[in-house]
Amino acid sequence: MDLMRFFKSKPKTSSLAKERLQLILAHERIGRNANGTEIPDFLPQLQKDLLAVLAKYVKVSDDDVKINVDRQDNLDLLEVKIEINR
């Protein structure tokens, strides 16, 4: 029986490395937006805080505030779009 195990083909290290790399890439993609930029954890709270401040002065809803994180020329950009109804 041990002789059969000796001649059995072993998985190649390259295929194992490829599988591990695919798992790492899939894990990293989970926390990124469509542009490939990492989504910070504070964005949902930032959106709530902005809504609370804006609600003191103008009438806004949750759908009126859009927050996007992007990366251009090695700079992280935080873009905030607010629709204000007059």
PESUL-V782836 format. One record per pair of residues at least 24 apart in sequence whose C-alpha atoms are under 10 Angstrom apart, sorted by the first residue. I is the first residue (numbers start at 1). GAP is how many residues later the second one is. D is the distance in Angstrom with one decimal. If there is no record, write none. Layout:
I & GAP & D
I & GAP & D
This chain:
32 & 37 & 9.7
33 & 35 & 8.8
33 & 36 & 8.1
33 & 37 & 8.7
34 & 36 & 9.6
35 & 34 & 8.8
35 & 35 & 7.0
35 & 36 & 8.2
36 & 33 & 9.8
36 & 34 & 8.3
36 & 35 & 8.7
37 & 31 & 9.7
37 & 32 & 6.8
37 & 33 & 5.9
37 & 34 & 6.4
37 & 35 & 10.0
37 & 39 & 8.6
37 & 40 & 9.9
38 & 31 & 7.8
38 & 32 & 8.4
38 & 33 & 9.1
38 & 38 & 9.6
39 & 29 & 8.6
39 & 30 & 6.8
39 & 31 & 9.0
40 & 29 & 8.2
43 & 24 & 7.5
43 & 25 & 8.7
43 & 26 & 9.0
43 & 35 & 9.7
47 & 33 & 9.0
50 & 30 & 9.7
50 & 32 & 9.5
51 & 31 & 9.4
54 & 28 & 9.4
54 & 30 & 9.3
58 & 26 & 7.2
58 & 27 & 7.7
58 & 28 & 8.1
59 & 24 & 9.8
59 & 25 & 7.2
59 & 26 & 6.6
59 & 27 & 8.1
60 & 24 & 6.4
60 & 25 & 7.1
60 & 26 & 9.9
61 & 24 & 9.6
